[in-house]
Amino acid sequence: MEFPAASSLRGHAPWLGLLLAVFLLTLWIPPTTARFAIVSTSAVEGQDVILSLRNTPPNITGCIWYRGTEMTYHNFITSHTWYSSEYLTGPEYSGREEINLEGSLIIRNVTVRDLGIYFVEAILPNSQRVRGFGRLRVYRPVSVPTLLVSNTTVTENEDGVVMNCYTDEIYINWLFNATSLRLRKRMKLSQDHRTLIIDPVRRKDAGNYQCKVSNPVSSTESAPVELDVKYY
């Protein structure tokens, strides 16, 4: 006597064996090689920055660095091989670049002229080479914005107020009593967030206002302006 499960599988054992073999083989397929690349980095102008490498081959013997979208002599920065103390430099070398022992590129006192795409070529044994790329973003520290208000003393339900944030930055937020401003129906922001209109004002609007500007690496706020709301 056979178990029902065994009898129901009779005649299908070869197929089951094949499926099992395929399943086991998929478990043993080695993972694809991770891509060699430059770690894209953001920096503040004036800082020293390191363009690090990711998934560097273990047997690397040197590196060649380029600034720009093509690996040509015109874009060549510098190169170094581990078995030699000799550094070669090219047209894009400014005297601020250096390759460290890991193959990463150090740029000292970075400027906005350094931003853009970088390519690196890793030298391997037997004249083999692998290439990677990444991006460097450089930002200037944001300047303190200026907040001007049409009137700092207003009357509830009678007056409106216009606040203008003067700045060259793109990212602008508004603060009320040092916390993020919650817009109410009576409040309108211009499309570029540089102008805040409150009309009419209410007593709950009384307090300190600031505009905060930022970029991906720094931020700062304007001096606070106090709005005084009179009510009767």
C-alpha positions in Angstrom: 0.0 0.0 0.0 1.3 3.5 -0.9 0.6 6.8 0.5 -1.7 9.0 -1.7 1.1 11.5 -2.1 3.5 8.9 -3.4 1.0 7.4 -5.9 0.0 10.8 -7.2 3.7 11.6 -8.0 4.3 8.4 -9.9 5.4 9.1 -13.4 6.5 12.6 -12.6 9.7 11.9 -10.7 12.0 12.8 -13.6 10.4 16.2 -14.0 10.5 16.8 -10.3 14.1 15.9 -10.3 14.9 18.3 -13.1 13.0 21.1 -11.4 14.9 20.4 -8.2 18.2 20.5 -10.0 17.4 23.8 -11.7 16.3 25.3 -8.4 19.6 24.2 -6.7 21.7 25.5 -9.6 20.0 29.0 -9.3 21.0 29.1 -5.7 24.7 28.5 -6.7 24.9 31.1 -9.5 27.6 33.6 -8.4 26.5 37.2 -8.0 27.3 39.6 -10.7 30.4 41.8 -10.1 29.6 45.1 -8.5 30.4 48.1 -10.7 33.6 50.0 -10.1 32.7 53.7 -9.6 33.5 57.0 -8.0 31.3 57.9 -5.0 29.4 61.0 -6.1 30.1 63.8 -3.5 28.8 67.2 -2.4 31.2 69.8 -0.9 31.3 73.4 0.3 33.6 75.7 -1.6 36.9 76.1 0.2 36.9 72.6 1.8 39.2 69.7 1.0 37.2 66.9 -0.7 38.0 63.2 -1.3 36.5 61.5 -4.4 36.5 57.9 -3.0 36.3 54.8 -5.1 33.6 52.1 -4.7 34.1 48.4 -5.5 37.8 48.8 -6.2 39.4 45.6 -7.6 41.7 43.9 -5.1 44.7 43.8 -7.4 44.8 47.4 -8.6 48.3 48.7 -9.3 47.5 52.4 -10.2 44.9 55.0 -11.1 44.4 57.6 -13.8 42.0 60.5 -13.2 40.1 62.7 -15.6 37.9 65.7 -15.2 35.1 65.9 -17.8 32.9 63.6 -19.8 35.7 62.1 -21.9 38.9 60.3 -21.0 41.2 62.3 -23.3 44.6 64.0 -22.7 42.7 67.3 -22.6 40.8 66.1 -19.5 43.7 64.3 -17.9 44.4 65.4 -14.3 47.0 63.1 -12.8 48.0 59.4 -12.5 50.0 57.3 -10.1 51.2 53.7 -10.1 51.9 51.9 -6.8 55.2 50.4 -7.9 56.6 53.8 -8.8 56.8 57.1 -6.8 56.3 59.0 -10.1 53.2 61.1 -10.5 52.1 62.3 -14.0 50.0 65.4 -14.4 48.0 66.8 -17.3 46.1 69.9 -18.5 43.4 69.6 -15.8 46.0 69.5 -13.0 45.8 72.6 -10.8 48.3 71.7 -8.1 45.5 71.0 -5.6 44.9 67.3 -6.7 46.6 64.2 -5.2 45.9 60.5 -5.5 46.1 58.7 -2.1 47.1 55.1 -1.5 43.6 53.8 -2.0 43.4 55.4 -5.5 41.0 58.2 -4.3 41.4 61.7 -5.6 42.0 64.5 -3.0 41.1 68.0 -4.1 42.2 70.7 -1.7 40.5 74.1 -1.4 37.7 73.0 -3.8 36.0 75.7 -6.0 32.9 75.7 -8.1 35.2 75.3 -11.1 35.9 71.8 -9.9 32.3 70.6 -10.1 31.2 68.1 -12.7 31.8 64.6 -14.0 35.0 62.7 -13.1 36.4 59.5 -14.7 38.9 57.2 -13.2 40.8 54.3 -14.8 42.1 51.6 -12.5 45.2 49.8 -13.8 45.2 46.0 -13.3 47.9 43.4 -13.9 48.5 42.1 -17.5 47.7 45.6 -18.9 44.0 45.3 -18.0 42.0 48.3 -17.0 38.5 49.1 -15.5 36.8 52.4 -15.6 34.4 54.2 -13.4 32.8 57.6 -13.1 31.0 59.9 -10.6 30.0 63.5 -10.0 31.3 66.2 -7.7 28.9 69.0 -6.7 30.3 72.1 -5.1 28.2 74.8 -3.4 29.0 78.2 -2.0 28.0 78.8 1.6 24.7 80.5 1.7 24.6 84.2 2.5 22.3 85.6 5.2 19.1 86.8 3.6 17.4 90.1 4.3 13.7 90.2 5.4 11.7 93.4 4.8 8.2 93.9 6.0 5.7 96.4 4.7 4.4 97.3 8.2 5.4 95.8 11.5 2.5 97.3 13.5 -0.9 96.4 12.1 -4.6 96.2 13.2 -6.5 92.9 13.4 -9.0 92.3 10.6 -8.2 95.7 9.0 -4.7 95.5 7.7 -2.6 93.2 5.6 1.2 92.7 5.6 3.7 91.8 2.9 7.0 90.2 3.8 9.9 89.9 1.2 12.9 87.7 1.6 15.9 89.0 -0.4 18.3 86.3 -1.4 19.9 84.6 -4.4 19.2 81.1 -3.1 16.5 78.8 -4.5 15.4 77.0 -1.4 13.5 79.3 0.9 11.4 78.4 4.0 9.6 80.7 6.4 9.8 80.5 10.2 7.3 81.8 12.8 8.7 82.1 16.3 11.7 79.9 15.3 9.6 77.0 14.0 8.4 76.2 10.5 5.5 78.5 9.5 2.1 76.7 9.0 0.3 78.5 6.2 -3.3 79.5 6.9 -6.0 80.4 4.4 -5.2 84.1 4.9 -1.6 83.5 4.0 -0.2 83.3 0.4 3.3 82.5 -0.8 4.7 83.6 -4.1 5.7 80.9 -6.5 9.4 81.4 -5.7 8.7 81.6 -1.9 10.3 85.0 -1.6 7.1 86.8 -0.7 4.7 86.1 2.1 1.3 87.9 2.2 -1.0 87.8 5.3 -4.4 89.5 4.6 -6.1 90.2 6.9 -3.9 89.8 9.9 -5.2 88.3 13.2 -3.9 88.5 16.7 -2.6 84.9 16.4 -0.2 86.2 13.7 1.7 88.4 16.1 5.3 87.2 16.7 8.7 86.9 15.1 9.1 86.0 11.4 12.2 84.8 9.6 13.1 83.4 6.2 15.5 80.5 6.0 17.6 79.8 2.9 19.6 76.6 2.2 21.4 74.5 -0.3 22.4 70.8 0.1 25.4 71.6 2.3 24.5 74.8 4.3 21.7 77.0 5.6 21.1 80.2 7.5 18.2 82.5 8.6 17.4 86.2 8.4 17.3 88.3 11.4 13.9 88.0 13.1 11.3 90.7 12.4 8.5 91.1 15.0 5.0 91.7 13.9 2.8 93.6 16.4 -1.0 93.1 15.9 -3.3 95.6 17.6 -6.8 94.6 18.5 -9.8 96.2 20.2 
